[in-house]
Amino acid sequence: MSWLSRISRCLAVPVIAALITACGFTPVYKQVSQHKASQYLSLIEIAPIDGKHGLQLRNRLEEKIFSAGSDASPRYRLSVNLNSSTEAVLIQLDNTATRQNLKMNASFILSDISTGAKIYTGSAVSIGSYNVVDSEFATIAAEDNAAERAALEIGEDIVDLLVVYFSRSKS
């Protein structure tokens, strides 16, 4: 490798960085964007979500959205519909499943409380796996754990989507 190609590679990184910043690129997690989005997030009211895992998802959303505090008079309502299904992944010769995938789907609607108009809709999906063992208790505990992890991941995804929405639309 010649010294000329080494120098050109070293210079390419700062040039690309300068071009990216010149075109108006701003990271989502920049402090100013995050602060602005958190102001809008604090105006959200989260509607109850059905089921045990819906409660876990709602708690995660409240934890992430209201980390900086919540407004006493919300302007937006977040409604989430949560569904889950299981699918056998590893099947033995005697047709018994030894591993399952739990797929959790969440579709959500952000609406304006005063007008009822839908402002933003989206969805998030998470897949968790667990082993099916001889002990029914252990299998149920593993399935609950997989569902809890999936609900937490979906909560993170929904908050990320809302941050992106508020960062883009309210700038």
Residue frames as qw, qx, qy, qz and C-alpha x, y, z in Angstrom:
[[0.000, 0.890, 0.455, 0.000, 0.00, 0.00, 0.00],
 [0.442, 0.422, -0.016, 0.791, 1.47, 3.31, -1.03],
 [0.218, -0.301, -0.431, 0.822, 1.76, 6.32, 1.23],
 [0.200, -0.052, -0.263, -0.942, -0.55, 8.28, -1.10],
 [0.531, -0.349, -0.655, -0.408, -3.45, 5.86, -0.63],
 [0.467, -0.371, -0.648, 0.474, -2.93, 5.89, 3.16],
 [0.068, -0.173, -0.159, 0.970, -3.12, 9.67, 3.25],
 [0.357, -0.159, -0.443, -0.807, -6.23, 9.71, 1.06],
 [0.539, -0.398, -0.740, -0.062, -7.95, 7.23, 3.40],
 [0.356, -0.347, -0.502, 0.707, -7.08, 9.33, 6.44],
 [0.070, 0.116, -0.051, -0.990, -8.44, 12.46, 4.77],
 [0.316, -0.290, -0.721, -0.545, -11.64, 10.75, 3.62],
 [0.348, -0.495, -0.746, 0.276, -13.10, 10.46, 7.13],
 [0.101, -0.471, -0.278, 0.831, -13.01, 14.19, 8.00],
 [0.153, 0.069, -0.453, -0.876, -14.26, 15.12, 4.53],
 [0.344, -0.364, -0.810, -0.303, -17.24, 12.76, 4.83],
 [0.288, -0.525, -0.622, 0.505, -17.98, 14.04, 8.34],
 [0.026, -0.334, 0.001, 0.942, -17.91, 17.64, 7.08],
 [0.247, -0.089, -0.627, -0.734, -20.24, 16.80, 4.20],
 [0.332, -0.453, -0.827, -0.008, -22.73, 15.05, 6.46],
 [0.198, -0.560, -0.456, 0.663, -22.94, 17.99, 8.85],
 [0.015, 0.213, -0.257, -0.943, -23.20, 20.44, 5.95],
 [0.262, -0.239, -0.728, -0.586, -26.34, 18.74, 4.60],
 [0.502, -0.392, 0.073, -0.768, -28.26, 19.31, 7.84],
 [0.723, -0.130, -0.678, 0.011, -27.87, 15.85, 9.35],
 [0.289, -0.531, 0.485, -0.632, -28.67, 15.84, 13.06],
 [0.296, -0.003, -0.948, 0.118, -28.66, 12.71, 15.18],
 [0.532, -0.560, -0.495, -0.398, -31.94, 11.75, 16.85],
 [0.710, -0.513, -0.393, 0.278, -30.26, 11.42, 20.21],
 [0.307, 0.393, -0.146, 0.855, -28.73, 14.89, 20.13],
 [0.177, -0.306, -0.640, 0.683, -29.44, 16.66, 23.43],
 [0.247, 0.179, -0.001, -0.952, -31.49, 19.49, 21.86],
 [0.526, -0.053, -0.633, -0.565, -33.68, 17.07, 19.86],
 [0.434, -0.226, -0.847, 0.208, -34.08, 14.85, 22.87],
 [0.028, -0.250, -0.475, 0.844, -35.07, 17.79, 25.05],
 [0.394, 0.116, -0.217, -0.885, -37.61, 19.02, 22.50],
 [0.562, -0.098, -0.749, -0.337, -39.06, 15.54, 22.03],
 [0.315, -0.216, -0.806, 0.453, -39.23, 14.97, 25.79],
 [0.208, 0.145, 0.233, -0.939, -41.35, 18.12, 26.10],
 [0.606, 0.050, -0.396, -0.688, -43.88, 16.59, 23.71],
 [0.514, -0.051, -0.855, 0.041, -43.60, 13.15, 25.30],
 [0.062, -0.119, -0.678, 0.723, -44.58, 14.64, 28.66],
 [0.449, 0.134, 0.024, -0.883, -47.90, 15.69, 27.06],
 [0.526, 0.029, -0.763, -0.374, -48.92, 12.07, 26.34],
 [0.664, -0.216, 0.468, -0.541, -51.56, 10.16, 28.25],
 [0.194, 0.207, -0.938, -0.200, -51.20, 6.37, 27.95],
 [0.765, -0.148, -0.126, -0.614, -54.48, 4.48, 27.68],
 [0.667, -0.312, 0.647, -0.198, -54.81, 1.19, 29.60],
 [0.459, 0.382, -0.732, -0.329, -53.57, -1.88, 27.70],
 [0.903, -0.189, -0.030, -0.385, -55.36, -5.21, 28.17],
 [0.942, 0.056, -0.306, 0.125, -53.71, -8.19, 29.84],
 [0.732, -0.595, 0.056, 0.328, -50.79, -8.85, 32.15],
 [0.636, 0.016, 0.278, 0.719, -48.21, -8.13, 29.46],
 [0.119, 0.769, 0.321, 0.540, -50.16, -5.05, 28.46],
 [0.477, -0.876, -0.073, 0.010, -49.70, -3.77, 31.99],
 [0.726, -0.346, 0.217, 0.553, -45.96, -4.47, 31.77],
 [0.451, 0.422, 0.360, 0.699, -45.81, -2.62, 28.46],
 [0.128, -0.891, -0.258, -0.351, -47.77, 0.33, 29.87],
 [0.621, -0.742, 0.028, 0.252, -45.47, 0.52, 32.89],
 [0.672, -0.074, 0.298, 0.674, -42.42, 0.50, 30.60],
 [0.252, 0.655, 0.359, 0.615, -43.91, 3.24, 28.43],
 [0.337, -0.918, -0.157, -0.139, -44.67, 5.38, 31.49],
 [0.723, -0.515, 0.129, 0.443, -41.15, 4.79, 32.81],
 [0.562, 0.110, 0.356, 0.738, -39.55, 5.89, 29.53],
 [0.114, 0.704, 0.400, 0.576, -41.96, 8.68, 28.55],
 [0.363, -0.884, -0.133, -0.262, -42.34, 10.31, 31.96],
 [0.775, -0.109, -0.256, 0.567, -38.69, 10.07, 33.02],
 [0.245, 0.200, -0.093, 0.944, -38.52, 13.88, 32.97],
 [0.189, 0.309, 0.527, -0.769, -41.98, 14.26, 34.52],
 [0.137, 0.478, 0.786, 0.367, -45.47, 14.46, 33.08],
 [0.133, -0.202, -0.082, -0.967, -47.78, 17.34, 32.31],
 [0.278, 0.215, 0.710, -0.610, -50.96, 17.69, 34.36],
 [0.613, 0.553, 0.243, -0.510, -53.03, 18.35, 31.24],
 [0.505, -0.095, 0.728, 0.455, -52.08, 15.91, 28.45],
 [0.395, 0.531, -0.197, -0.723, -52.63, 16.87, 24.80],
 [0.526, 0.315, -0.704, -0.358, -52.12, 13.44, 23.24],
 [0.824, -0.206, 0.413, -0.329, -53.44, 9.95, 23.93],
 [0.221, 0.429, -0.853, -0.202, -51.40, 6.85, 23.14],
 [0.872, -0.016, 0.253, -0.419, -53.56, 3.76, 22.54],
 [0.084, 0.461, -0.869, -0.159, -51.81, 0.42, 22.14],
 [0.928, 0.039, 0.001, -0.371, -53.26, -2.88, 20.92],
 [0.123, -0.556, 0.822, -0.021, -51.10, -5.84, 21.97],
 [0.948, 0.113, -0.061, -0.290, -51.31, -9.35, 20.48],
 [0.176, -0.575, 0.798, 0.046, -49.09, -12.37, 20.94],
 [0.941, 0.178, -0.127, -0.258, -48.76, -15.81, 19.40],
 [0.500, -0.533, 0.676, 0.095, -46.50, -18.80, 19.89],
 [0.796, 0.481, -0.302, -0.209, -44.89, -21.05, 17.33],
 [0.887, -0.311, 0.301, 0.163, -42.96, -24.28, 17.83],
 [0.246, 0.834, -0.461, -0.178, -39.39, -23.93, 16.60],
 [0.118, 0.397, -0.910, 0.015, -37.70, -27.17, 17.63],
 [0.862, -0.054, 0.056, -0.501, -39.82, -30.29, 17.25],
 [0.350, -0.381, 0.856, 0.006, -38.64, -33.75, 18.24],
 [0.197, 0.067, -0.884, -0.418, -39.33, -36.94, 16.30],
 [0.072, -0.412, -0.891, 0.174, -42.34, -37.69, 18.53],
 [0.007, -0.652, -0.426, -0.626, -43.88, -34.30, 17.54],
 [0.445, -0.788, -0.328, 0.272, -43.28, -32.61, 20.88],
 [0.275, 0.854, -0.082, 0.434, -41.95, -29.08, 20.84],
 [0.727, -0.334, -0.276, 0.533, -38.81, -28.34, 22.86],
 [0.249, -0.259, -0.014, 0.933, -38.45, -24.66, 21.93],
 [0.194, 0.786, 0.586, 0.050, -41.07, -22.03, 21.21],
 [0.222, 0.149, 0.090, 0.959, -40.99, -18.53, 19.76],
 [0.002, -0.736, -0.581, 0.346, -43.35, -16.00, 21.28],
 [0.253, 0.308, 0.321, 0.859, -44.15, -13.23, 18.81],
 [0.068, -0.687, -0.509, 0.513, -45.63, -10.07, 20.26],
 [0.236, 0.452, 0.409, 0.757, -47.16, -7.41, 18.00],
 [0.091, -0.641, -0.433, 0.627, -48.15, -3.95, 19.12],
 [0.219, 0.545, 0.406, 0.700, -49.96, -1.43, 16.98],
 [0.235, -0.533, -0.428, 0.691, -50.35, 2.04, 18.42],
 [0.149, 0.745, 0.404, 0.509, -52.20, 5.24, 17.67],
 [0.269, -0.284, -0.283, 0.876, -51.21, 8.67, 18.92],
 [0.030, 0.695, 0.578, 0.426, -54.23, 10.95, 18.82],
 [0.006, 0.315, -0.170, 0.934, -55.03, 14.51, 19.77],
 [0.062, -0.345, -0.827, 0.439, -57.22, 14.48, 22.89],
 [0.217, 0.427, 0.221, -0.850, -59.13, 17.68, 22.02],
 [0.516, 0.374, -0.337, -0.693, -60.05, 16.72, 18.44],
 [0.849, 0.005, 0.498, -0.178, -59.75, 12.93, 18.54],
 [0.670, 0.679, -0.262, -0.149, -57.77, 13.06, 15.29],
 [0.931, -0.125, 0.143, 0.312, -55.13, 10.41, 14.67],
 [0.003, 0.925, -0.318, -0.206, -51.75, 12.11, 14.56],
 [0.206, 0.571, -0.790, -0.084, -49.39, 9.16, 14.21],
 [0.955, -0.100, 0.127, -0.247, -49.75, 5.40, 13.90],
 [0.258, 0.612, -0.747, 0.008, -47.10, 2.75, 14.08],
 [0.964, -0.182, -0.107, -0.161, -46.29, -0.78, 15.08],
 [0.049, -0.658, 0.734, -0.157, -43.58, -2.70, 16.86],
 [0.949, 0.002, -0.273, -0.158, -42.77, -6.41, 16.90],
 [0.156, -0.632, 0.729, -0.213, -40.64, -8.48, 19.24],
 [0.892, 0.033, -0.423, -0.155, -39.86, -12.19, 19.26],
 [0.333, -0.601, 0.651, -0.321, -38.78, -14.01, 22.38],
 [0.717, 0.138, -0.671, -0.127, -37.76, -17.66, 22.64],
 [0.510, -0.480, 0.561, -0.441, -38.07, -20.10, 25.48],
 [0.218, 0.190, -0.955, -0.059, -37.49, -23.79, 26.15],
 [0.805, -0.237, -0.113, -0.533, -40.33, -26.24, 26.69],
 [0.118, 0.364, -0.882, 0.276, -39.25, -28.65, 29.42],
 [0.406, -0.258, -0.876, -0.032, -40.86, -31.52, 31.32],
 [0.152, -0.423, -0.596, 0.665, -41.80, -29.27, 34.23],
 [0.105, 0.746, 0.553, 0.356, -44.95, -27.37, 33.33],
 [0.322, -0.884, -0.168, 0.294, -44.17, -24.72, 35.95],
 [0.467, -0.427, 0.348, 0.692, -40.72, -24.08, 34.45],
 [0.314, 0.353, 0.630, 0.617, -42.19, -23.83, 30.95],
 [0.067, -0.876, -0.457, -0.134, -44.85, -21.34, 32.07],
 [0.410, -0.787, 0.026, 0.460, -42.21, -19.29, 33.92],
 [0.456, -0.154, 0.491, 0.726, -39.98, -19.28, 30.82],
 [0.190, 0.598, 0.613, 0.480, -42.90, -18.21, 28.62],
 [0.215, -0.924, -0.300, 0.105, -43.79, -15.38, 31.02],
 [0.476, -0.589, 0.223, 0.614, -40.17, -14.26, 31.05],
 [0.386, 0.153, 0.584, 0.697, -40.02, -14.25, 27.24],
 [0.031, 0.784, 0.544, 0.298, -43.27, -12.25, 27.10],
 [0.348, -0.866, -0.131, 0.333, -41.98, -9.76, 29.65],
 [0.462, -0.346, 0.385, 0.721, -38.76, -9.24, 27.69],
 [0.265, 0.422, 0.633, 0.592, -40.77, -8.81, 24.47],
 [0.116, -0.891, -0.437, -0.050, -43.07, -6.24, 26.13],
 [0.412, -0.738, 0.071, 0.529, -40.08, -4.27, 27.42],
 [0.417, -0.077, 0.532, 0.733, -38.48, -4.28, 23.97],
 [0.133, 0.654, 0.616, 0.418, -41.72, -3.15, 22.35],
 [0.255, -0.898, -0.268, 0.238, -41.93, -0.32, 24.89],
 [0.425, -0.499, 0.301, 0.692, -38.44, 0.83, 23.92],
 [0.321, 0.225, 0.650, 0.651, -39.34, 0.67, 20.22],
 [0.006, 0.817, 0.552, 0.168, -42.55, 2.66, 20.64],
 [0.306, -0.852, -0.059, 0.421, -40.77, 5.41, 22.58],
 [0.425, -0.268, 0.474, 0.723, -38.02, 5.54, 19.93],
 [0.222, 0.484, 0.668, 0.519, -40.64, 5.89, 17.18],
 [0.130, -0.905, -0.402, 0.042, -42.39, 8.68, 19.09],
 [0.403, -0.669, 0.151, 0.606, -39.10, 10.53, 19.64],
 [0.355, 0.029, 0.593, 0.722, -38.36, 10.34, 15.91],
 [0.080, 0.707, 0.633, 0.304, -41.90, 11.53, 15.09],
 [0.227, -0.921, -0.235, 0.213, -41.75, 14.52, 17.44],
 [0.459, -0.487, 0.303, 0.678, -38.20, 15.40, 16.38],
 [0.295, 0.170, 0.633, 0.695, -39.20, 15.51, 12.71],
 [0.006, -0.681, -0.634, -0.367, -42.69, 16.95, 12.83],
 [0.310, -0.900, -0.287, 0.102, -42.36, 19.55, 15.57],
 [0.607, -0.258, 0.090, 0.746, -39.07, 21.12, 14.49]]
